[in-house]
């Protein structure tokens, strides 16, 4: 599988410090494994999934052969 970032997610990722950025990228690499690895849960009341990376959350959808990450933010801000 391949991971694709939305412009919003890519912009947020670029703003982070290098240690945090590397940790999030490593978590995205684990999503590409079969089966996807990480703290993944199906979203309630919305389509898609969430990935927990420490205090950060990444919201994503899985299509045929792509993982589309459409938002990354801190735990308190992501669901607003």
PDB file of N, CA, C and O in Angstrom:
ATOM      1  N   UNK A   1       0.832  -1.185   0.000  1.00  0.00           N
ATOM      2  CA  UNK A   1       0.000   0.000   0.000  1.00  0.00           C
ATOM      3  C   UNK A   1       0.877   1.249   0.000  1.00  0.00           C
ATOM      4  O   UNK A   1       2.043   1.216   0.392  1.00  0.00           O
ATOM      5  N   UNK A   2       0.290   2.330  -0.444  1.00  0.00           N
ATOM      6  CA  UNK A   2       1.001   3.592  -0.527  1.00  0.00           C
ATOM      7  C   UNK A   2       0.293   4.644   0.331  1.00  0.00           C
ATOM      8  O   UNK A   2      -0.935   4.669   0.409  1.00  0.00           O
ATOM      9  N   UNK A   3       1.072   5.502   0.966  1.00  0.00           N
ATOM     10  CA  UNK A   3       0.498   6.562   1.793  1.00  0.00           C
ATOM     11  C   UNK A   3       0.536   7.875   1.034  1.00  0.00           C
ATOM     12  O   UNK A   3       1.538   8.220   0.408  1.00  0.00           O
ATOM     13  N   UNK A   4      -0.566   8.599   1.098  1.00  0.00           N
ATOM     14  CA  UNK A   4      -0.666   9.899   0.426  1.00  0.00           C
ATOM     15  C   UNK A   4      -1.165  10.923   1.446  1.00  0.00           C
ATOM     16  O   UNK A   4      -2.111  10.656   2.188  1.00  0.00           O
ATOM     17  N   UNK A   5      -0.529  12.088   1.479  1.00  0.00           N
ATOM     18  CA  UNK A   5      -0.934  13.146   2.401  1.00  0.00           C
ATOM     19  C   UNK A   5      -1.758  14.198   1.673  1.00  0.00           C
ATOM     20  O   UNK A   5      -1.446  14.561   0.539  1.00  0.00           O
ATOM     21  N   UNK A   6      -2.803  14.685   2.320  1.00  0.00           N
ATOM     22  CA  UNK A   6      -3.553  15.817   1.773  1.00  0.00           C
ATOM     23  C   UNK A   6      -2.693  17.066   1.957  1.00  0.00           C
ATOM     24  O   UNK A   6      -1.774  17.053   2.776  1.00  0.00           O
ATOM     25  N   UNK A   7      -2.965  18.138   1.222  1.00  0.00           N
ATOM     26  CA  UNK A   7      -2.200  19.381   1.412  1.00  0.00           C
ATOM     27  C   UNK A   7      -2.259  19.891   2.854  1.00  0.00           C
ATOM     28  O   UNK A   7      -1.263  20.396   3.372  1.00  0.00           O
ATOM     29  N   UNK A   8      -3.416  19.761   3.501  1.00  0.00           N
ATOM     30  CA  UNK A   8      -3.578  20.209   4.894  1.00  0.00           C
ATOM     31  C   UNK A   8      -2.667  19.412   5.832  1.00  0.00           C
ATOM     32  O   UNK A   8      -2.010  19.987   6.700  1.00  0.00           O
ATOM     33  N   UNK A   9      -2.631  18.093   5.656  1.00  0.00           N
ATOM     34  CA  UNK A   9      -1.802  17.236   6.504  1.00  0.00           C
ATOM     35  C   UNK A   9      -0.317  17.505   6.258  1.00  0.00           C
ATOM     36  O   UNK A   9       0.469  17.555   7.204  1.00  0.00           O
ATOM     37  N   UNK A  10       0.069  17.678   4.999  1.00  0.00           N
ATOM     38  CA  UNK A  10       1.469  17.941   4.660  1.00  0.00           C
ATOM     39  C   UNK A  10       1.931  19.266   5.263  1.00  0.00           C
ATOM     40  O   UNK A  10       3.049  19.361   5.770  1.00  0.00           O
ATOM     41  N   UNK A  11       1.086  20.276   5.212  1.00  0.00           N
ATOM     42  CA  UNK A  11       1.422  21.596   5.760  1.00  0.00           C
ATOM     43  C   UNK A  11       1.649  21.501   7.271  1.00  0.00           C
ATOM     44  O   UNK A  11       2.599  22.082   7.796  1.00  0.00           O
ATOM     45  N   UNK A  12       0.776  20.768   7.967  1.00  0.00           N
ATOM     46  CA  UNK A  12       0.931  20.612   9.415  1.00  0.00           C
ATOM     47  C   UNK A  12       2.208  19.851   9.750  1.00  0.00           C
ATOM     48  O   UNK A  12       2.918  20.202  10.693  1.00  0.00           O
ATOM     49  N   UNK A  13       2.497  18.809   8.975  1.00  0.00           N
ATOM     50  CA  UNK A  13       3.686  17.991   9.213  1.00  0.00           C
ATOM     51  C   UNK A  13       4.967  18.815   9.057  1.00  0.00           C
ATOM     52  O   UNK A  13       5.922  18.628   9.812  1.00  0.00           O
ATOM     53  N   UNK A  14       4.988  19.715   8.093  1.00  0.00           N
ATOM     54  CA  UNK A  14       6.171  20.550   7.856  1.00  0.00           C
ATOM     55  C   UNK A  14       6.450  21.512   9.006  1.00  0.00           C
ATOM     56  O   UNK A  14       7.599  21.899   9.221  1.00  0.00           O
ATOM     57  N   UNK A  15       5.417  21.902   9.746  1.00  0.00           N
ATOM     58  CA  UNK A  15       5.577  22.854  10.847  1.00  0.00           C
ATOM     59  C   UNK A  15       6.193  22.218  12.101  1.00  0.00           C
ATOM     60  O   UNK A  15       6.690  22.930  12.974  1.00  0.00           O
ATOM     61  N   UNK A  16       6.162  20.890  12.193  1.00  0.00           N
ATOM     62  CA  UNK A  16       6.604  20.211  13.411  1.00  0.00           C
ATOM     63  C   UNK A  16       8.128  20.138  13.507  1.00  0.00           C
ATOM     64  O   UNK A  16       8.830  20.261  12.503  1.00  0.00           O
ATOM     65  N   UNK A  17       8.631  19.936  14.735  1.00  0.00           N
ATOM     66  CA  UNK A  17      10.076  19.761  14.904  1.00  0.00           C
ATOM     67  C   UNK A  17      10.499  18.399  14.332  1.00  0.00           C
ATOM     68  O   UNK A  17       9.667  17.512  14.138  1.00  0.00           O
ATOM     69  N   UNK A  18      11.788  18.252  14.070  1.00  0.00           N
ATOM     70  CA  UNK A  18      12.249  17.070  13.324  1.00  0.00           C
ATOM     71  C   UNK A  18      12.005  15.758  14.072  1.00  0.00           C
ATOM     72  O   UNK A  18      11.670  14.758  13.436  1.00  0.00           O
ATOM     73  N   UNK A  19      12.162  15.725  15.400  1.00  0.00           N
ATOM     74  CA  UNK A  19      11.926  14.478  16.144  1.00  0.00           C
ATOM     75  C   UNK A  19      10.477  14.028  16.016  1.00  0.00           C
ATOM     76  O   UNK A  19      10.206  12.856  15.757  1.00  0.00           O
ATOM     77  N   UNK A  20       9.553  14.958  16.199  1.00  0.00           N
ATOM     78  CA  UNK A  20       8.126  14.640  16.098  1.00  0.00           C
ATOM     79  C   UNK A  20       7.775  14.232  14.674  1.00  0.00           C
ATOM     80  O   UNK A  20       7.043  13.266  14.458  1.00  0.00           O
ATOM     81  N   UNK A  21       8.303  14.974  13.705  1.00  0.00           N
ATOM     82  CA  UNK A  21       8.047  14.676  12.295  1.00  0.00           C
ATOM     83  C   UNK A  21       8.500  13.254  11.958  1.00  0.00           C
ATOM     84  O   UNK A  21       7.777  12.508  11.298  1.00  0.00           O
ATOM     85  N   UNK A  22       9.704  12.883  12.415  1.00  0.00           N
ATOM     86  CA  UNK A  22      10.232  11.541  12.145  1.00  0.00           C
ATOM     87  C   UNK A  22       9.386  10.462  12.802  1.00  0.00           C
ATOM     88  O   UNK A  22       9.181   9.396  12.221  1.00  0.00           O
ATOM     89  N   UNK A  23       8.891  10.728  14.014  1.00  0.00           N
ATOM     90  CA  UNK A  23       8.044   9.756  14.717  1.00  0.00           C
ATOM     91  C   UNK A  23       6.736   9.530  13.959  1.00  0.00           C
ATOM     92  O   UNK A  23       6.265   8.398  13.847  1.00  0.00           O
ATOM     93  N   UNK A  24       6.153  10.613  13.438  1.00  0.00           N
ATOM     94  CA  UNK A  24       4.894  10.509  12.694  1.00  0.00           C
ATOM     95  C   UNK A  24       5.123   9.788  11.361  1.00  0.00           C
ATOM     96  O   UNK A  24       4.309   8.956  10.963  1.00  0.00           O
ATOM     97  N   UNK A  25       6.213  10.099  10.679  1.00  0.00           N
ATOM     98  CA  UNK A  25       6.517   9.439   9.408  1.00  0.00           C
ATOM     99  C   UNK A  25       6.739   7.940   9.624  1.00  0.00           C
ATOM    100  O   UNK A  25       6.308   7.121   8.813  1.00  0.00           O
ATOM    101  N   UNK A  26       7.411   7.588  10.717  1.00  0.00           N
ATOM    102  CA  UNK A  26       7.631   6.171  11.038  1.00  0.00           C
ATOM    103  C   UNK A  26       6.288   5.461  11.260  1.00  0.00           C
ATOM    104  O   UNK A  26       6.106   4.321  10.834  1.00  0.00           O
ATOM    105  N   UNK A  27       5.350   6.145  11.932  1.00  0.00           N
ATOM    106  CA  UNK A  27       4.016   5.573  12.166  1.00  0.00           C
ATOM    107  C   UNK A  27       3.285   5.369  10.835  1.00  0.00           C
ATOM    108  O   UNK A  27       2.562   4.387  10.665  1.00  0.00           O
ATOM    109  N   UNK A  28       3.476   6.306   9.887  1.00  0.00           N
ATOM    110  CA  UNK A  28       2.847   6.164   8.569  1.00  0.00           C
ATOM    111  C   UNK A  28       3.428   4.975   7.812  1.00  0.00           C
ATOM    112  O   UNK A  28       2.705   4.290   7.088  1.00  0.00           O
ATOM    113  N   UNK A  29       4.722   4.725   7.972  1.00  0.00           N
ATOM    114  CA  UNK A  29       5.358   3.558   7.332  1.00  0.00           C
ATOM    115  C   UNK A  29       4.745   2.267   7.874  1.00  0.00           C
ATOM    116  O   UNK A  29       4.546   1.309   7.127  1.00  0.00           O
ATOM    117  N   UNK A  30       4.444   2.244   9.182  1.00  0.00           N
ATOM    118  CA  UNK A  30       3.821   1.057   9.774  1.00  0.00           C
ATOM    119  C   UNK A  30       2.407   0.842   9.248  1.00  0.00           C
ATOM    120  O   UNK A  30       1.926  -0.290   9.210  1.00  0.00           O
ATOM    121  N   UNK A  31       1.737   1.922   8.840  1.00  0.00           N
ATOM    122  CA  UNK A  31       0.396   1.799   8.249  1.00  0.00           C
ATOM    123  C   UNK A  31       0.449   1.059   6.921  1.00  0.00           C
ATOM    124  O   UNK A  31      -0.511   0.389   6.540  1.00  0.00           O
ATOM    125  N   UNK A  32       1.579   1.181   6.210  1.00  0.00           N
ATOM    126  CA  UNK A  32       1.708   0.571   4.886  1.00  0.00           C
ATOM    127  C   UNK A  32       1.887  -0.944   4.956  1.00  0.00           C
ATOM    128  O   UNK A  32       1.727  -1.626   3.944  1.00  0.00           O
ATOM    129  N   UNK A  33       2.216  -1.483   6.132  1.00  0.00           N
ATOM    130  CA  UNK A  33       2.405  -2.925   6.280  1.00  0.00           C
ATOM    131  C   UNK A  33       1.062  -3.631   6.131  1.00  0.00           C
ATOM    132  O   UNK A  33       0.000  -3.011   6.190  1.00  0.00           O
ATOM    133  N   UNK A  34       1.140  -4.943   5.938  1.00  0.00           N
ATOM    134  CA  UNK A  34      -0.081  -5.723   5.777  1.00  0.00           C
ATOM    135  C   UNK A  34      -0.146  -6.756   6.887  1.00  0.00           C
ATOM    136  O   UNK A  34       0.672  -7.676   6.854  1.00  0.00           O
ATOM    137  N   UNK A  35      -1.026  -6.695   7.852  1.00  0.00           N
ATOM    138  CA  UNK A  35      -2.046  -5.670   8.062  1.00  0.00           C
ATOM    139  C   UNK A  35      -1.437  -4.385   8.635  1.00  0.00           C
ATOM    140  O   UNK A  35      -0.339  -4.423   9.189  1.00  0.00           O
ATOM    141  N   UNK A  36      -2.132  -3.255   8.509  1.00  0.00           N
ATOM    142  CA  UNK A  36      -1.623  -1.992   9.052  1.00  0.00           C
ATOM    143  C   UNK A  36      -1.355  -2.109  10.557  1.00  0.00           C
ATOM    144  O   UNK A  36      -2.134  -2.718  11.290  1.00  0.00           O
ATOM    145  N   UNK A  37      -0.248  -1.519  11.004  1.00  0.00           N
ATOM    146  CA  UNK A  37       0.126  -1.590  12.413  1.00  0.00           C
ATOM    147  C   UNK A  37       0.035  -0.220  13.055  1.00  0.00           C
ATOM    148  O   UNK A  37       0.195   0.803  12.390  1.00  0.00           O
ATOM    149  N   UNK A  38      -0.221  -0.210  14.351  1.00  0.00           N
ATOM    150  CA  UNK A  38      -0.325   1.032  15.102  1.00  0.00           C
ATOM    151  C   UNK A  38      -1.608   1.047  15.908  1.00  0.00           C
ATOM    152  O   UNK A  38      -2.396   0.103  15.851  1.00  0.00           O
ATOM    153  N   UNK A  39      -1.818   2.112  16.653  1.00  0.00           N
ATOM    154  CA  UNK A  39      -3.030   2.271  17.454  1.00  0.00           C
ATOM    155  C   UNK A  39      -4.107   2.864  16.553  1.00  0.00           C
ATOM    156  O   UNK A  39      -4.299   4.079  16.504  1.00  0.00           O
ATOM    157  N   UNK A  40      -4.800   1.987  15.847  1.00  0.00           N
ATOM    158  CA  UNK A  40      -5.784   2.389  14.837  1.00  0.00           C
ATOM    159  C   UNK A  40      -7.183   2.058  15.351  1.00  0.00           C
ATOM    160  O   UNK A  40      -7.424   0.973  15.880  1.00  0.00           O
ATOM    161  N   UNK A  41      -8.087   2.997  15.188  1.00  0.00           N
ATOM    162  CA  UNK A  41      -9.487   2.749  15.529  1.00  0.00           C
ATOM    163  C   UNK A  41     -10.379   3.333  14.452  1.00  0.00           C
ATOM    164  O   UNK A  41     -10.054   4.347  13.835  1.00  0.00           O
ATOM    165  N   UNK A  42     -11.518   2.672  14.235  1.00  0.00           N
ATOM    166  CA  UNK A  42     -12.530   3.182  13.318  1.00  0.00           C
ATOM    167  C   UNK A  42     -13.190   4.387  13.985  1.00  0.00           C
ATOM    168  O   UNK A  42     -13.475   4.364  15.183  1.00  0.00           O
ATOM    169  N   UNK A  43     -13.430   5.435  13.204  1.00  0.00           N
ATOM    170  CA  UNK A  43     -14.069   6.642  13.751  1.00  0.00           C
ATOM    171  C   UNK A  43     -15.554   6.371  13.999  1.00  0.00           C
ATOM    172  O   UNK A  43     -16.198   5.647  13.241  1.00  0.00           O
ATOM    173  N   UNK A  44     -16.077   6.955  15.056  1.00  0.00           N
ATOM    174  CA  UNK A  44     -17.502   6.818  15.344  1.00  0.00           C
ATOM    175  C   UNK A  44     -18.229   8.051  14.835  1.00  0.00           C
ATOM    176  O   UNK A  44     -17.833   9.177  15.135  1.00  0.00           O
ATOM    177  N   UNK A  45     -19.281   7.844  14.075  1.00  0.00           N
ATOM    178  CA  UNK A  45     -20.072   8.952  13.555  1.00  0.00           C
ATOM    179  C   UNK A  45     -19.492   9.599  12.313  1.00  0.00           C
ATOM    180  O   UNK A  45     -20.102  10.508  11.750  1.00  0.00           O
ATOM    181  N   UNK A  46     -18.328   9.149  11.875  1.00  0.00           N
ATOM    182  CA  UNK A  46     -17.683   9.674  10.671  1.00  0.00           C
ATOM    183  C   UNK A  46     -17.096   8.503   9.899  1.00  0.00           C
ATOM    184  O   UNK A  46     -16.920   7.413  10.444  1.00  0.00           O
ATOM    185  N   UNK A  47     -16.798   8.732   8.643  1.00  0.00           N
ATOM    186  CA  UNK A  47     -16.098   7.719   7.861  1.00  0.00           C
ATOM    187  C   UNK A  47     -14.619   7.805   8.160  1.00  0.00           C
ATOM    188  O   UNK A  47     -14.114   8.875   8.502  1.00  0.00           O
ATOM    189  N   UNK A  48     -13.922   6.701   8.037  1.00  0.00           N
ATOM    190  CA  UNK A  48     -12.482   6.707   8.160  1.00  0.00           C
ATOM    191  C   UNK A  48     -11.976   6.160   9.485  1.00  0.00           C
ATOM    192  O   UNK A  48     -12.728   5.621  10.298  1.00  0.00           O
ATOM    193  N   UNK A  49     -10.677   6.320   9.669  1.00  0.00           N
ATOM    194  CA  UNK A  49      -9.977   5.781  10.827  1.00  0.00           C
ATOM    195  C   UNK A  49      -9.120   6.862  11.454  1.00  0.00           C
ATOM    196  O   UNK A  49      -8.876   7.907  10.852  1.00  0.00           O
ATOM    197  N   UNK A  50      -8.661   6.596  12.682  1.00  0.00           N
ATOM    198  CA  UNK A  50      -7.700   7.492  13.312  1.00  0.00           C
ATOM    199  C   UNK A  50      -6.503   6.672  13.762  1.00  0.00           C
ATOM    200  O   UNK A  50      -6.638   5.516  14.162  1.00  0.00           O
ATOM    201  N   UNK A  51      -5.336   7.287  13.689  1.00  0.00           N
ATOM    202  CA  UNK A  51      -4.091   6.684  14.149  1.00  0.00           C
ATOM    203  C   UNK A  51      -3.557   7.538  15.282  1.00  0.00           C
ATOM    204  O   UNK A  51      -3.387   8.747  15.124  1.00  0.00           O
ATOM    205  N   UNK A  52      -3.289   6.917  16.429  1.00  0.00           N
ATOM    206  CA  UNK A  52      -2.748   7.652  17.567  1.00  0.00           C
ATOM    207  C   UNK A  52      -1.239   7.552  17.537  1.00  0.00           C
ATOM    208  O   UNK A  52      -0.680   6.458  17.458  1.00  0.00           O
ATOM    209  N   UNK A  53      -0.571   8.715  17.600  1.00  0.00           N
ATOM    210  CA  UNK A  53       0.888   8.783  17.640  1.00  0.00           C
ATOM    211  C   UNK A  53       1.223   9.700  18.816  1.00  0.00           C
ATOM    212  O   UNK A  53       1.413  10.902  18.631  1.00  0.00           O
ATOM    213  N   UNK A  54       1.295   9.142  20.012  1.00  0.00           N
ATOM    214  CA  UNK A  54       1.519   9.948  21.207  1.00  0.00           C
ATOM    215  C   UNK A  54       0.355  10.899  21.416  1.00  0.00           C
ATOM    216  O   UNK A  54      -0.795  10.470  21.503  1.00  0.00           O
ATOM    217  N   UNK A  55       0.654  12.204  21.498  1.00  0.00           N
ATOM    218  CA  UNK A  55      -0.429  13.179  21.695  1.00  0.00           C
ATOM    219  C   UNK A  55      -1.026  13.653  20.371  1.00  0.00           C
ATOM    220  O   UNK A  55      -1.924  14.496  20.361  1.00  0.00           O
ATOM    221  N   UNK A  56      -0.537  13.122  19.269  1.00  0.00           N
ATOM    222  CA  UNK A  56      -1.041  13.505  17.943  1.00  0.00           C
ATOM    223  C   UNK A  56      -1.993  12.451  17.404  1.00  0.00           C
ATOM    224  O   UNK A  56      -1.931  11.281  17.782  1.00  0.00           O
ATOM    225  N   UNK A  57      -2.876  12.891  16.512  1.00  0.00           N
ATOM    226  CA  UNK A  57      -3.802  11.987  15.838  1.00  0.00           C
ATOM    227  C   UNK A  57      -3.728  12.263  14.348  1.00  0.00           C
ATOM    228  O   UNK A  57      -3.604  13.411  13.920  1.00  0.00           O
ATOM    229  N   UNK A  58      -3.806  11.203  13.567  1.00  0.00           N
ATOM    230  CA  UNK A  58      -3.873  11.324  12.111  1.00  0.00           C
ATOM    231  C   UNK A  58      -5.181  10.670  11.673  1.00  0.00           C
ATOM    232  O   UNK A  58      -5.461   9.526  12.032  1.00  0.00           O
ATOM    233  N   UNK A  59      -5.968  11.392  10.906  1.00  0.00           N
ATOM    234  CA  UNK A  59      -7.220  10.849  10.378  1.00  0.00           C
ATOM    235  C   UNK A  59      -6.965  10.402   8.956  1.00  0.00           C
ATOM    236  O   UNK A  59      -6.379  11.135   8.159  1.00  0.00           O
ATOM    237  N   UNK A  60      -7.412   9.182   8.638  1.00  0.00           N
ATOM    238  CA  UNK A  60      -7.131   8.652   7.303  1.00  0.00           C
ATOM    239  C   UNK A  60      -8.236   7.745   6.810  1.00  0.00           C
ATOM    240  O   UNK A  60      -9.093   7.295   7.571  1.00  0.00           O
ATOM    241  N   UNK A  61      -8.193   7.493   5.526  1.00  0.00           N
ATOM    242  CA  UNK A  61      -9.116   6.594   4.853  1.00  0.00           C
ATOM    243  C   UNK A  61      -8.306   5.578   4.066  1.00  0.00           C
ATOM    244  O   UNK A  61      -7.215   5.891   3.588  1.00  0.00           O
ATOM    245  N   UNK A  62      -8.823   4.374   3.927  1.00  0.00           N
ATOM    246  CA  UNK A  62      -8.149   3.350   3.137  1.00  0.00           C
ATOM    247  C   UNK A  62      -8.994   3.075   1.899  1.00  0.00           C
ATOM    248  O   UNK A  62     -10.157   2.685   2.002  1.00  0.00           O
ATOM    249  N   UNK A  63      -8.391   3.286   0.717  1.00  0.00           N
ATOM    250  CA  UNK A  63      -9.053   2.919  -0.532  1.00  0.00           C
ATOM    251  C   UNK A  63      -8.378   1.640  -1.035  1.00  0.00           C
ATOM    252  O   UNK A  63      -7.664   0.987  -0.274  1.00  0.00           O
ATOM    253  N   UNK A  64      -8.587   1.277  -2.281  1.00  0.00           N
ATOM    254  CA  UNK A  64      -8.098   0.002  -2.811  1.00  0.00           C
ATOM    255  C   UNK A  64      -6.632  -0.269  -2.469  1.00  0.00           C
ATOM    256  O   UNK A  64      -6.320  -1.269  -1.824  1.00  0.00           O
ATOM    257  N   UNK A  65      -5.743   0.609  -2.896  1.00  0.00           N
ATOM    258  CA  UNK A  65      -4.310   0.384  -2.640  1.00  0.00           C
ATOM    259  C   UNK A  65      -3.628   1.633  -2.104  1.00  0.00           C
ATOM    260  O   UNK A  65      -2.409   1.772  -2.208  1.00  0.00           O
ATOM    261  N   UNK A  66      -4.417   2.551  -1.525  1.00  0.00           N
ATOM    262  CA  UNK A  66      -3.876   3.807  -1.009  1.00  0.00           C
ATOM    263  C   UNK A  66      -4.403   4.085   0.386  1.00  0.00           C
ATOM    264  O   UNK A  66      -5.547   3.772   0.715  1.00  0.00           O
ATOM    265  N   UNK A  67      -3.537   4.683   1.198  1.00  0.00           N
ATOM    266  CA  UNK A  67      -3.943   5.214   2.490  1.00  0.00           C
ATOM    267  C   UNK A  67      -3.869   6.726   2.344  1.00  0.00           C
ATOM    268  O   UNK A  67      -2.791   7.276   2.120  1.00  0.00           O
ATOM    269  N   UNK A  68      -4.995   7.394   2.467  1.00  0.00           N
ATOM    270  CA  UNK A  68      -5.033   8.847   2.300  1.00  0.00           C
ATOM    271  C   UNK A  68      -5.173   9.487   3.678  1.00  0.00           C
ATOM    272  O   UNK A  68      -6.204   9.352   4.336  1.00  0.00           O
ATOM    273  N   UNK A  69      -4.126  10.184   4.102  1.00  0.00           N
ATOM    274  CA  UNK A  69      -4.129  10.873   5.384  1.00  0.00           C
ATOM    275  C   UNK A  69      -4.629  12.281   5.135  1.00  0.00           C
ATOM    276  O   UNK A  69      -3.969  13.071   4.461  1.00  0.00           O
ATOM    277  N   UNK A  70      -5.800  12.596   5.681  1.00  0.00           N
ATOM    278  CA  UNK A  70      -6.395  13.889   5.366  1.00  0.00           C
ATOM    279  C   UNK A  70      -6.270  14.919   6.477  1.00  0.00           C
ATOM    280  O   UNK A  70      -6.586  16.088   6.253  1.00  0.00           O
ATOM    281  N   UNK A  71      -5.817  14.531   7.674  1.00  0.00           N
ATOM    282  CA  UNK A  71      -5.598  15.531   8.716  1.00  0.00           C
ATOM    283  C   UNK A  71      -4.664  14.979   9.785  1.00  0.00           C
ATOM    284  O   UNK A  71      -4.721  13.798  10.126  1.00  0.00           O
ATOM    285  N   UNK A  72      -3.805  15.846  10.307  1.00  0.00           N
ATOM    286  CA  UNK A  72      -2.926  15.544  11.428  1.00  0.00           C
ATOM    287  C   UNK A  72      -3.039  16.726  12.381  1.00  0.00           C
ATOM    288  O   UNK A  72      -2.999  17.879  11.952  1.00  0.00           O
ATOM    289  N   UNK A  73      -3.180  16.444  13.673  1.00  0.00           N
ATOM    290  CA  UNK A  73      -3.225  17.524  14.647  1.00  0.00           C
ATOM    291  C   UNK A  73      -3.069  16.933  16.041  1.00  0.00           C
ATOM    292  O   UNK A  73      -2.996  15.714  16.197  1.00  0.00           O
ATOM    293  N   UNK A  74      -3.019  17.792  17.051  1.00  0.00           N
ATOM    294  CA  UNK A  74      -2.932  17.310  18.428  1.00  0.00           C
ATOM    295  C   UNK A  74      -4.286  16.749  18.846  1.00  0.00           C
ATOM    296  O   UNK A  74      -5.312  17.031  18.227  1.00  0.00           O
ATOM    297  N   UNK A  75      -4.266  15.964  19.889  1.00  0.00           N
ATOM    298  CA  UNK A  75      -5.461  15.272  20.337  1.00  0.00           C
ATOM    299  C   UNK A  75      -6.631  16.206  20.598  1.00  0.00           C
ATOM    300  O   UNK A  75      -7.766  15.873  20.257  1.00  0.00           O
ATOM    301  N   UNK A  76      -6.387  17.365  21.192  1.00  0.00           N
ATOM    302  CA  UNK A  76      -7.463  18.285  21.541  1.00  0.00           C
ATOM    303  C   UNK A  76      -8.053  19.038  20.373  1.00  0.00           C
ATOM    304  O   UNK A  76      -9.179  19.528  20.464  1.00  0.00           O
ATOM    305  N   UNK A  77      -7.325  19.144  19.282  1.00  0.00           N
ATOM    306  CA  UNK A  77      -7.758  19.960  18.148  1.00  0.00           C
ATOM    307  C   UNK A  77      -8.318  19.172  16.971  1.00  0.00           C
ATOM    308  O   UNK A  77      -9.094  19.716  16.184  1.00  0.00           O
ATOM    309  N   UNK A  78      -7.949  17.927  16.835  1.00  0.00           N
ATOM    310  CA  UNK A  78      -8.246  17.161  15.620  1.00  0.00           C
ATOM    311  C   UNK A  78      -9.744  16.939  15.396  1.00  0.00           C
ATOM    312  O   UNK A  78     -10.200  16.948  14.253  1.00  0.00           O
ATOM    313  N   UNK A  79     -10.510  16.742  16.461  1.00  0.00           N
ATOM    314  CA  UNK A  79     -11.917  16.368  16.309  1.00  0.00           C
ATOM    315  C   UNK A  79     -12.859  17.557  16.220  1.00  0.00           C
ATOM    316  O   UNK A  79     -14.069  17.361  16.103  1.00  0.00           O
ATOM    317  N   UNK A  80     -12.348  18.787  16.272  1.00  0.00           N
ATOM    318  CA  UNK A  80     -13.190  19.981  16.223  1.00  0.00           C
ATOM    319  C   UNK A  80     -13.608  20.306  14.820  1.00  0.00           C
ATOM    320  O   UNK A  80     -14.322  21.285  14.600  1.00  0.00           O
TER     321      UNK A  80
END
